Amino acid sequence: MVTHARCWWFITFTEKLETMFDFRKPDPAQIDDFIEVQAQLELTYSSIGATRSPAPPDGFQVDHNRICLGQGRAVYEQAKRALQDWQHFRLNWVSLHHPDALPEPGQTVAILAHALGLWVLNASRVVYVLEETEPVQRYAFAYGTLPEHAECGEERFQVEWRSDDDSVWYDLYAFSRPQQLLSKIAYPYVRRKQKQFARDSLQTMKAAVGKDKK
């Protein structure tokens, strides 16, 4: 016999899957509604802002990837503008929906990915933006996960200009763990997609800076 509690859990779980996973691509109005709901909710982890530190919180998978974009102030400024314009998300299987404004704390964004025939919609919130000149010149921001996200954790996107050799780098740093049941079941596949995103994002930023140089 199925209890009322079990029926409630199944209905809630099914509704959540329909929100995040769909065989049809959501239209802009649906994504706007998704962002509006998620903007009212709390982040799903306690170590908010921990990507500022090289020591991640316990219990999370850590990913750190970097690529040299070139040398000099001009390249740094081009990379900074590309990051502010979220060009690192302009991939053929991932797109990001966000306000037409520079990244700032409190912004809620939706990441739409297409994989295995499904459209997956994830919600995140910008938790900090920083710009520093010492010990290296850098611009960075990070977002953290909201309840309707397959993962739990935080990711930082950074460009830096190093004075010792004049090099400019794009740097990705994240800690995460699966949050939804499907992401736990399919975790090996999720990890492959996370690594693919890192590779594709690095190359997209490299191409964006190269394009601006022409």
Secondary structure, 3 states (H helix, E strand, C coil): CCCHHHHHHHHHHHHHHHHHEECCCCCHHHHHHHHHHHCCCCCCCCCCCHHHCCCCCCCCEEEEEEEEEEECHHHHHHHHHHHHCCHHHCCCCEEEECCCCCCCCCCEEEEEEEECCEEEEEEEEEEEEEEECCCCEEEEEEEEECCCCCEEEEEEEEEEECCCCCEEEEEEEEEEEECCHHHHHCHHHHHHHHHHHHHHHHHHHHHHHHHHHC
